[in-house]
């Protein structure tokens, strides 16, 4: 797993009502990032577009969570979850993410994600789950959105 550094453990809060929007190709290379995503991530458009979306992966996120996301998306279904992302500065921000495959006919050609500020209770649940994932089986079966 890619380990993005630095990490400060300082939180940046995503403002309520702000939507972070991005799109990737099937390999996870960012093809679009809106200005709100650029602003909170601290990465420029030129650093995001053309780069793997995992540039914002926080090392606290367990691999099992992303395995569940990718397994769900590759099966043609949408995924929802609370994710801790890392900004370029090393600070982090939490998002409530909705990710969907993009299709041309029956073929998946990419993925689109819209992320908003999560409720504090959702972050607390996610932190507890991710702690369990780090200490338990690496392929824990997580619920998916149908």
KAKARA-V434878 format. One record per pair of residues at least 24 apart in sequence whose ideal C-beta (glycine too) atoms are under 7 Angstrom apart, sorted by the first residue. I is the first residue (numbers start at 1). J is the second residue. D is the distance in Angstrom with one decimal. If there is no record, write none. Layout:
# KAKARA-V434878
i=I j=J d=D
i=I j=J d=D
This chain:
# KAKARA-V434878
i=1 j=63 d=5.1
i=2 j=54 d=5.5
i=2 j=57 d=6.2
i=3 j=59 d=5.1
i=4 j=55 d=6.9
i=4 j=57 d=5.7
i=4 j=59 d=6.3
i=4 j=86 d=5.1
i=6 j=90 d=3.7
i=7 j=59 d=6.1
i=7 j=86 d=6.5
i=7 j=90 d=5.1
i=8 j=89 d=6.8
i=8 j=90 d=4.0
i=8 j=91 d=5.3
i=10 j=91 d=4.6
i=11 j=91 d=6.8
i=11 j=92 d=5.8
i=11 j=93 d=6.8
i=12 j=40 d=6.2
i=12 j=87 d=6.1
i=12 j=91 d=4.9
i=12 j=92 d=7.0
i=12 j=93 d=4.5
i=14 j=40 d=5.9
i=14 j=93 d=5.4
i=14 j=95 d=6.3
i=14 j=117 d=4.2
i=15 j=117 d=6.6
i=16 j=117 d=5.2
i=18 j=117 d=6.9
i=19 j=114 d=5.6
i=19 j=116 d=5.8
i=20 j=95 d=6.3
i=20 j=115 d=4.2
i=21 j=114 d=5.4
i=22 j=53 d=6.7
i=22 j=113 d=5.2
i=23 j=110 d=5.9
i=23 j=111 d=6.9
i=23 j=112 d=4.8
i=24 j=53 d=5.1
i=24 j=110 d=5.7
i=24 j=111 d=5.0
i=25 j=110 d=4.9
i=26 j=108 d=6.1
i=26 j=109 d=6.5
i=26 j=110 d=6.0
i=28 j=52 d=5.1
i=28 j=53 d=5.0
i=28 j=54 d=6.5
i=31 j=110 d=6.7
i=40 j=87 d=6.6
i=40 j=93 d=5.5
i=41 j=87 d=5.3
i=41 j=88 d=6.3
i=42 j=87 d=4.5
i=42 j=88 d=3.6
i=42 j=89 d=5.3
i=43 j=88 d=5.0
i=56 j=85 d=4.4
i=56 j=86 d=5.8
i=57 j=86 d=6.6
i=58 j=84 d=4.5
i=58 j=85 d=5.7
i=58 j=86 d=4.1
i=58 j=92 d=5.3
i=60 j=84 d=5.5
i=60 j=130 d=6.7
i=61 j=130 d=6.7
i=62 j=130 d=5.3
i=62 j=133 d=3.8
i=62 j=134 d=5.1
i=63 j=138 d=6.4
i=64 j=133 d=4.7
i=64 j=138 d=5.4
i=64 j=139 d=5.9
i=64 j=140 d=5.3
i=65 j=130 d=6.5
i=65 j=133 d=6.4
i=67 j=139 d=6.3
i=68 j=142 d=4.3
i=69 j=99 d=6.6
i=72 j=144 d=4.7
i=73 j=99 d=6.3
i=73 j=101 d=5.3
i=73 j=111 d=5.8
i=76 j=101 d=5.8
i=76 j=108 d=6.5
i=77 j=144 d=6.3
i=77 j=145 d=6.8
i=77 j=146 d=6.3
i=78 j=145 d=5.4
i=79 j=144 d=6.4
i=79 j=145 d=6.1
i=80 j=145 d=4.8
i=82 j=118 d=4.9
i=82 j=122 d=5.0
i=82 j=123 d=6.1
i=82 j=126 d=3.9
i=94 j=118 d=5.3
i=94 j=123 d=5.0
i=96 j=122 d=6.3
